[in-house]
Amino acid sequence: MELILSICLVANPGTCREEALSVSVEQTQMPMQCMIAAMPTIAEWSGTHPKWKVHKWRCGRANMGGRDI
């Protein structure tokens, strides 16, 4: 399962895309476990990507996210 973030540039909010993050297998046995793992994963990603802002997120099947929006 993947955590799919809808992100936009802080300096140019009209530039947005989706970023797909892998969630470890142990955490994805059920969709609810992906939801629980989401917040710390999003916080970590946000800390390492300060030029981007996360506007929305969702859990989805692997290889389904990561596109320009």
N, C-alpha and C positions, 0 to 999 in steps of 0.2 A: 504494500500500500504506500501511497505517497501523500505528502502534505503539499497542497498546491496553494501558493501564495499569489494574490493579486497585488502587484507592487507598482508604485509610480515614483519617478524621480522627485526628490524634494524641491530641487531648483526649477523643474519644469513638470508640473503635475499632469500635463497633457501627454507625457511620455510614460506609458504604462505597459506592463507585460505580466505574464504568469511565470512563476519560478516553481519548479517541482523539486521537492526535497524528499529523499528517501527516509522512511521511518523504519527502524530496526524490526526484524521479523518477530521478535518476542513481543513487541508492542502492537502488532497489527493482526492479532488473531481475531479481533472483533473491531468493528468500526468505532465503538465507544472508546477502545483503548487508544486508537489514533487520536481521537478528540482530546483525551486526557494528556497525551504526549505532546500535543500541539503547542501549548503555551510556552513551555521552556524551550522548545525547538525554535519557535518564532522569535523569542527573546534573544536567543543565541545568534540566530541569523541576522536580526536587526542590529545587534551590537557590532557585527563584522561587516555590515553594509550600511554605513551611516548616510549615504547619498540617496538611499531608497526608503520609502515608507510603505509599510504593509497596510493595505486598505481592507482586504477581505482574505479569507482563507477557507479551505475545505479539504476534506480527506477524499481520496479517490484511488482508483486502481492504478497500478504502476504503469508508466509510459503513456499516460493519458493527458498530462499537463505540460507546461513549459512552452507557451506560445505568446506572441505579441497580442495585446488587446487594445 
